[in-house]
């Protein structure tokens, strides 16, 4: 007798996204209307703003809403009642904030270790990648993923193949994650690329100095900046809002608490 297939449990952002989608279907928010501010939605469901943002990214990925920086989230179309229901229910995509949390915990420590272990060749390779990205930004060239290359070369600079394989696995997941790719659409513009370039130049400077804590802090801050950028995309009610990060691990004087 075949065992029944038990569908995976829905993630919290999926449940909220589907509830918002149902409200749109029922006519609470017609096409062209704006959804309530994220803060209000978060308070209604008793969750963090990051969970709400992941739910909205899911709806944007489905073409139901449009997230507009500094303006809000607008309904673009009314989805069908059972549209892609099975695909949505079986989705096991990890939200972008969860990915960033894992990267922050792992890659900050890898950067610190690389500050001790990196060879001259590693440093030169990282420098060349940043120079390549600088030229690409100037030419508005998006044909190469210099961001991914930098983080993989940095992981390799730890001289630990297991750490490199772990980072490769995370990037493979990001490459195949619809939610992450939707998030990436919002942070692939020239201003953001320049900001990430500056973050990585700070990190490279710490590696050159063999500054272990400086490298740790530079990577931690880079990924914190990415998280903040995701939160700022439609935060019209509080432009300088910087809280509600996805359970950010507290730090004290540069060290994990």
Phi, psi and omega in degrees: 000127182287141178284143177291141178278120180265117180299146179296149179295138180291145175281160186299319181295328179292320180297316180291319179300318180290328177292318177296320178299319179295322177296324178293317179300321183283357175093007179294330180229099181287168179302133181093345180278163181255136176291160176301157177304149182304323181300318180294319179296319180298318180293322181298317183267353180069039180231173178283162178298330182293323177296318178298317181299319179296322177297319180291324175298322178298315179293324178294320178299326179280355180082011183278322180230168177231122179270119183243120183300131177075003182235310180143196181243122186246143178284127182259330180199162176263114181288159176285153186306313185246025182295122177052032185299314182295318180297319181292321184290324183274356183299134178239022183295134177276136181293155183297328179290325177294320176298314182295324177297314179297317180296319182298316180293319184278307190288335175296317179289326176296318179299318179297317180292322179296331178298334178269328192257342186299139176270171176299322179296320178299313180299316180296320179296317179296319178298317181296323179296319179293322177295322178295319179293322178299317178293320181296320178297317180299327182262004183054042182263122180244019186285338181242142178267079181292334178297309179299316182300318181298313184291327178287319178295322177297316178298321177295332180292349175287345183064023180238111186293330179291320176296318178299315181297325179293316179294321176301321180295318179296316180292326175298319179296317180297320180297331183256007182265114178302321181294317180295319180296324177294319176299317184296331177303324184281341185241022181259007181283165183302314180302318179292318180299322177295321179295315180295325177299315178299319178301316183287330175294322176297318179295316180298321178300320178293320178297319179297326180277356188058036182269097185298307181291326178296321178292318178301312183294321181296318179290317179302313183292324178301311182288331173294321178296322178296317179298317180297322180297321178295321181288331185279353189300325180223032185271069184288341183271348178204084186303325180263016181300129182225015178263197178060026177293159186293085177045049181305134179288125183293145177238149181226116181051045174080005182235149176296139177276000000 
